[in-house]
Amino acid sequence: MRREERTTYWKSLVDQQTDSGLSGAAFCREHNINPQRFYHWRRRFKGNESGTMSTGFLQLVPCSTHSDSGIRICLGDELHIEIDQGFDPLTLRTVIEAIGARKPCFP
């Protein structure tokens, strides 16, 4: 099975489970699906309505002409993260984990 076919197959199963109202475990039992594989694919599609998989990369575009500026990350109109040079990486990681733990409020 080619990558596109495999992606389409699993996207269909994830959509069927969502529409069925069954839990992931119950759906897997009912359809004799390996739950680990199902959850793996469901995570890959989570938050990605098109069914294509994200590469995990964001395009960073410089928006400042100052060479000493930090980083500004904008995700839609809802979320902006600004980081100055010399930031604490542990703090940034904590912030990103906290944002990732909550349900997104934007597409």
Secondary structure, 3 states (H helix, E strand, C coil): CCHHHHHHHHHHHHHHHHHHCCCHHHHHHHHCCCHHHHHHHHHHHCCCCCCCCCCCCCCCCCCCCCCCCCEEEEECCCEEEEECCCCCHHHHHHHHHHHHHCCCCCC
